[in-house]
């Protein structure tokens, strides 16, 4: 990712701020797991989007005073003893090289409180005073959920009651919804790694006796290419394939069973999300083929249909109409309203730094968005679950299929497995 791109993004955000304001974004903290163990660190994606820095407890401050832009970064000093155990953290110079923030504007965290006090409270020698503070106030209704921003907002309300607090979250989402060329390039790289991981499973399908072995063949490629999975892999056979988010991946694969793989990986934080369904025997049964052809038809027609200016509802309704008619043809339902028995999710979602990249749905599909197209049918009583998911780039006139070379036609799948 171009270093200058992070700087351009910060300037774009600054243009959206009121004058005499600061925006504060935090990278996040290491999370306690058990005993002396912590969960692997996961950076706040809004912070990463603006800095390219993947490290705990780093704070970005963007200032706008007299319509002029300023920026600062705060991070922990290098702990030489800790470095012996878990590795060195970034120096000021290294953080500057990544983010393109002037090294003279990078400080250690111990200076943050004094810095903020000087910005929010006029003193005898003050230069600028921030009347507004923008924070990334993303909120989830979960037990013990908390973030730097939520805690800091409480402090501002208590200590600086005249300062106005604005939520930065929606501004960040609008920026992240539209992908630039470098973001699309990284998503495509993730798709290619995912392709090779899926193919590795297909090429060993004759030896698969358990979902866990299929996952192992998948994970081998991900690890070999120095990537990480972008969500818990769904590798489901038989009745398990009718469970939308099945992640146990540990049950036997029976003869003539379909295997549904919904998988993805990260390349420099950008994700893929691909689903393929195939017969481990190398040959679809007559019934499996009938169901598969309906899902495939829906997948291809939705990719052809999707374009900028369309609402998510339009795209969803289009998919449901195709699947409902297919289910009627299969003898599964009589009325369209019954479709939810066999199809109970939406046709897709935004994709990017998050697998389910946050988006503002009432804006519809915008030029430059990357989304998934993932129709499916789940017939539990027949042990048939089929989902075919691709990743597409929305353009003005016609979507670009980013995962075009991952096979999904019946003949191609059977040929590859054989």
C-alpha positions in Angstrom: 0.0 0.0 0.0 1.4 3.4 -1.0 2.5 5.4 2.1 1.3 8.6 0.5 -2.2 7.1 0.3 -2.6 7.2 4.1 -1.7 10.8 4.1 -4.3 11.6 1.4 -6.9 9.8 3.4 -6.2 11.8 6.5 -6.4 15.0 4.4 -9.7 13.9 3.0 -11.1 13.3 6.5 -9.8 16.7 7.7 -11.8 18.4 5.0 -15.0 16.9 6.5 -14.3 18.2 10.0 -15.6 21.5 11.4 -13.0 24.2 12.0 -11.3 24.3 15.5 -11.6 20.5 15.8 -9.6 17.4 16.5 -10.3 13.9 15.4 -8.8 11.2 17.6 -8.5 7.6 16.6 -6.9 4.7 18.6 -5.4 1.5 17.3 -6.9 -0.6 20.2 -5.5 -2.6 23.1 -4.3 -6.1 23.6 -7.1 -8.2 25.1 -6.8 -10.5 28.1 -7.4 -14.2 27.3 -6.5 -16.3 30.3 -3.8 -16.5 32.9 -0.9 -14.7 31.4 -2.1 -15.1 27.8 -3.6 -12.5 25.5 -5.6 -12.7 22.3 -3.7 -11.9 19.1 -3.9 -8.2 18.6 -6.5 -7.0 16.0 -6.0 -3.4 15.0 -9.0 -1.0 14.7 -9.6 -0.8 11.0 -10.5 2.8 10.9 -7.2 3.7 12.5 -5.3 1.4 10.2 -7.1 2.9 7.2 -5.6 6.3 8.0 -2.1 5.2 9.2 -1.1 1.8 7.9 0.1 1.1 11.5 -0.7 -2.3 13.0 0.3 -2.0 16.7 -1.5 -1.8 20.0 -2.0 1.5 21.9 -1.2 4.0 19.2 -3.2 7.2 18.9 -3.7 9.4 15.9 -4.8 13.0 16.3 -5.9 15.1 13.3 -6.3 18.8 13.9 -8.1 21.5 11.9 -7.5 25.1 13.0 -8.0 28.2 10.9 -8.8 25.8 8.1 -5.3 24.4 8.3 -4.4 20.7 8.8 -2.2 19.3 11.5 -1.5 15.7 12.7 0.2 14.0 15.6 0.9 10.4 16.6 1.4 8.9 20.0 2.9 5.5 20.7 4.6 3.5 23.4 8.4 3.8 23.7 10.4 0.7 22.9 10.7 -1.7 25.9 14.0 -3.5 25.4 13.2 -6.2 27.9 9.8 -6.9 26.3 11.4 -6.9 22.9 13.4 -10.0 24.0 10.2 -11.9 24.6 7.7 -10.7 21.9 9.7 -8.5 19.6 10.3 -4.8 19.2 7.6 -2.2 18.7 7.9 0.6 16.2 10.3 3.4 16.7 9.2 7.0 16.0 11.2 6.8 12.7 9.6 3.6 11.7 6.1 4.8 12.5 6.8 7.9 10.4 8.0 5.9 7.5 4.8 3.9 7.4 2.3 6.6 8.0 4.1 9.6 6.5 3.5 11.6 9.6 6.4 13.9 10.3 8.7 12.3 12.9 8.7 15.6 14.8 5.0 15.2 15.3 5.3 11.7 16.8 5.5 11.5 20.7 5.4 8.9 23.4 2.1 8.1 25.1 3.1 9.7 28.3 2.8 13.1 26.6 -0.8 12.5 25.4 -2.7 13.8 28.4 -0.8 17.1 28.6 -1.2 17.5 24.9 -5.0 17.0 25.0 -5.4 19.3 28.0 -3.6 22.1 26.1 -5.9 21.6 23.1 -9.2 21.5 25.0 -8.5 24.0 27.7 -7.2 27.6 27.0 -4.0 28.4 28.9 -1.8 31.5 29.1 0.2 30.4 26.1 -2.3 28.5 24.1 -2.1 28.5 20.3 -5.2 26.6 19.2 -8.2 25.5 21.2 -10.4 22.6 20.0 -14.1 23.3 20.4 -15.1 20.0 18.8 -13.7 16.5 19.2 -14.5 13.7 16.7 -14.2 10.2 18.1 -14.8 6.7 16.6 -17.8 5.9 18.8 -18.6 2.5 17.3 -20.8 0.7 19.9 -21.9 -2.9 20.3 -24.4 -4.3 22.8 -22.0 -6.8 24.2 -21.1 -7.6 27.8 -17.9 -5.6 28.9 -17.7 -3.9 25.4 -15.5 -0.8 25.7 -13.1 1.1 23.5 -10.6 4.0 24.0 -13.1 6.3 22.3 -16.1 5.4 24.5 -13.9 5.9 27.7 -12.4 9.2 26.4 -15.8 10.6 25.5 -16.9 10.1 29.1 -13.7 12.0 30.3 -14.5 14.9 27.9 -18.1 15.2 29.1 -16.9 15.3 32.7 -13.8 17.5 32.4 -14.6 19.7 29.4 -18.4 20.1 29.3 -18.2 22.9 26.8 -16.5 20.8 24.2 -18.8 19.2 21.6 -18.4 15.5 20.8 -19.1 14.2 17.3 -19.2 10.6 16.1 -16.5 9.9 13.5 -17.8 6.4 12.7 -20.2 7.3 9.8 -17.6 9.6 8.2 -15.1 6.7 8.2 -17.6 4.3 6.7 -18.4 6.5 3.8 -14.7 6.7 3.0 -14.1 3.0 3.4 -17.1 2.0 1.3 -15.3 3.2 -1.9 -12.2 1.1 -2.7 -9.2 2.6 -4.5 -7.1 0.7 -6.9 -4.6 -0.5 -4.3 -7.4 -1.8 -2.1 -8.9 -3.8 -5.0 -5.5 -5.1 -5.8 -5.0 -6.5 -2.3 -8.5 -8.0 -2.3 -7.7 -9.7 -5.6 -4.5 -11.2 -4.1 -6.6 -12.6 -1.2 -9.0 -14.1 -3.7 -6.1 -15.8 -5.5 -4.8 -17.3 -2.3 -8.3 -18.5 -1.4 -8.6 -20.0 -4.9 -5.5 -22.1 -4.4 -6.6 -23.2 -0.9 -10.0 -24.3 -2.3 -8.4 -26.1 -5.2 -6.0 -27.9 -2.8 -9.1 -29.3 -1.1 -10.8 -30.3 -4.4 -7.6 -32.0 -5.6 -7.6 -34.2 -2.5 -11.3 -34.7 -2.3 -11.2 -38.4 -3.0 -9.2 -38.9 0.2 -11.5 -36.8 2.4 -13.2 -38.7 5.2 -13.7 -35.8 7.6 -14.4 -32.1 7.3 -11.3 -31.5 9.6 -9.0 -33.0 6.9 -10.6 -30.7 4.3 -9.9 -27.7 6.6 -6.3 -28.9 7.0 -5.7 -29.0 3.2 -7.2 -25.5 3.0 -5.2 -24.1 5.9 -2.0 -25.5 4.5 -2.1 -23.2 1.5 -3.1 -20.2 3.7 -0.2 -20.7 6.0 2.3 -21.6 3.2 1.5 -18.2 1.5 2.0 -16.4 4.8 -1.7 -15.3 5.1 -4.3 -15.7 7.8 -7.9 -16.6 7.5 -10.3 -13.6 7.5 -13.1 -15.4 9.4 -13.7 -18.9 10.9 -13.8 -21.2 7.9 -17.1 -22.9 7.0 -16.4 -26.4 5.7 -19.6 -28.3 5.9 -20.8 -31.6 4.4 -24.2 -33.3 4.4 -26.7 -31.8 6.7 -24.1 -29.4 8.1 -24.1 -27.6 4.8 -27.6 -26.4 5.6 -26.3 -24.5 8.6 -25.3 -21.0 7.5 -22.4 -20.4 9.9 -21.3 -23.9 10.6 -17.7 -23.8 11.9 -17.2 -27.0 13.8 -15.7 -28.6 10.7 -15.1 -32.0 12.4 -17.7 -34.5 11.2 -17.4 -37.4 8.8 -17.9 -36.8 5.1 -20.2 -39.5 3.8 -20.3 -41.0 0.3 -21.9 -38.8 -2.4 -21.9 -35.8 0.0 -21.5 -32.3 -1.1 -18.9 -30.2 0.6 -19.7 -26.5 1.1 -16.6 -24.3 1.6 -17.1 -20.6 2.7 -13.6 -19.3 3.2 -11.4 -16.3 3.0 -8.0 -14.8 3.9 -6.3 -11.5 4.6 -3.6 -9.8 2.5 -2.3 -6.8 4.4 -5.6 -6.6 6.2 -7.8 -6.8 3.1 -10.1 -9.8 2.9 -11.6 -12.3 0.4 -14.9 -14.2 1.0 -15.5 -17.0 -1.4 -18.0 -20.0 -1.4 -17.8 -23.1 -3.5 -19.9 -26.3 -3.2 -18.8 -29.5 -4.9 -19.3 -33.3 -4.7 -16.3 -35.0 -3.0 -17.0 -38.0 -5.1 -16.3 -36.0 -8.3 -19.8 -36.4 -9.6 -23.0 -34.5 -8.7 -26.1 -36.7 -8.2 -29.1 -35.9 -10.3 -30.8 -34.0 -7.4 -27.7 -32.2 -6.3 -27.2 -31.0 -9.9 -30.8 -29.7 -10.1 -30.4 -27.6 -7.0 -26.9 -26.5 -7.9 -28.0 -25.2 -11.3 -30.6 -23.0 -9.7 -28.1 -21.4 -7.3 -25.5 -21.0 -10.1 -28.1 -19.3 -12.3 -29.0 -16.9 -9.5 -25.3 -16.2 -8.9 -24.5 -15.4 -12.5 -27.6 -13.3 -13.1 -27.1 -11.3 -10.0 -23.5 -10.5 -11.0 -24.8 -9.4 -14.4 -27.6 -7.3 -12.8 -25.6 -5.5 -10.1 -24.5 -1.9 -10.8 -24.1 1.5 -9.2 -27.2 3.3 -8.3 -29.1 0.2 -7.3 -30.5 -0.3 -3.8 -29.6 -3.4 -1.8 -33.4 -4.2 -1.8 -33.5 -4.2 -5.5 -30.7 -6.7 -5.7 -32.1 -8.9 -2.9 -35.6 -9.0 -4.5 -34.0 -9.9 -7.8 -32.2 -12.8 -6.2 -35.2 -14.0 -4.2 -37.4 -14.0 -7.3 -34.9 -16.3 -9.1 -34.5 -18.7 -6.2 -38.3 -18.8 -5.5 -39.1 -19.8 -9.0 -36.3 -22.4 -8.8 -37.7 -23.8 -5.6 -41.1 -24.0 -7.2 -39.6 -25.9 -10.1 -37.9 -28.3 -7.6 -41.2 -28.9 -5.9 -40.0 -27.5 -2.6 -42.5 -24.6 -2.3 -45.8 -23.5 -3.9 -45.7 -19.8 -3.0 -42.8 -17.3 -3.1 -43.5 -16.4 0.5 -42.3 -19.9 1.5 -38.8 -19.3 0.2 -37.4 -18.4 3.6 -37.5 -22.1 4.5 -34.7 -22.7 2.1 -33.0 -19.3 1.7 -32.8 -17.0 4.7 -29.9 -14.6 4.2 -29.3 -11.6 2.0 -27.6 -11.8 -1.4 -24.4 -10.1 -0.3 -22.5 -7.6 1.8 -19.7 -5.1 1.4 -16.1 -6.4 1.6 -12.8 -4.8 2.5 -10.8 -4.4 5.7 -13.6 -6.3 7.4 -15.2 -9.4 5.8 -18.6 -7.8 6.5 -17.2 -4.4 5.8 -19.5 -1.8 7.4 -21.6 0.2 4.9 -24.5 2.6 5.0 -27.1 0.5 3.3 -29.5 3.4 2.4 -26.8 4.7 0.1 -27.2 1.6 -2.0 -24.5 0.3 -4.3 -21.9 2.9 -5.1 -19.3 2.9 -7.8 -16.1 1.6 -6.3 -17.7 -0.7 -3.8 -16.5 -4.3 -3.5 -19.4 -6.6 -2.5 -20.2 -10.3 -2.4 -22.8 -12.1 -4.4 -23.8 -15.3 -2.5 -27.1 -17.0 -3.3 -27.8 -20.4 -1.7 -30.4 -23.0 -1.1 -30.4 -25.2 2.1 -32.5 -28.3 2.1 -31.8 -29.9 5.4 -34.2 -32.8 4.9 -32.2 -33.8 1.8 -28.8 -33.1 3.3 -28.2 -30.6 0.5 -26.7 -27.1 1.2 -25.4 -25.1 -1.7 -23.9 -21.6 -1.7 -21.9 -20.0 -4.5 -20.2 -16.8 -3.5 -18.1 -14.4 -5.6 -16.6 -11.0 -5.0 -17.4 -8.2 -7.4 -16.4 -4.6 -8.0 -19.3 -2.3 -8.6 -18.9 0.1 -11.6 -21.3 2.5 -13.3 -22.5 0.2 -16.0 -21.5 -3.4 -15.1 -19.9 -5.2 -12.2 -16.4 -6.6 -12.6 -16.1 -10.2 -11.3 -12.9 -10.3 -9.3 -13.1 -14.1 -8.6 -13.8 -15.0 -12.2 -11.2 -17.8 -12.5 -12.4 -19.8 -9.5 -14.4 -22.6 -11.3 -18.1 -23.0 -10.5 -19.6 -24.6 -13.6 -20.6 -28.2 -13.0 -18.4 -29.7 -15.8 -15.4 -27.7 -14.7 -15.8 -28.7 -11.0 -16.2 -32.4 -11.9 -13.2 -32.2 -14.2 -11.0 -30.5 -11.6 -11.9 -33.0 -8.9 -11.3 -36.0 -11.2 
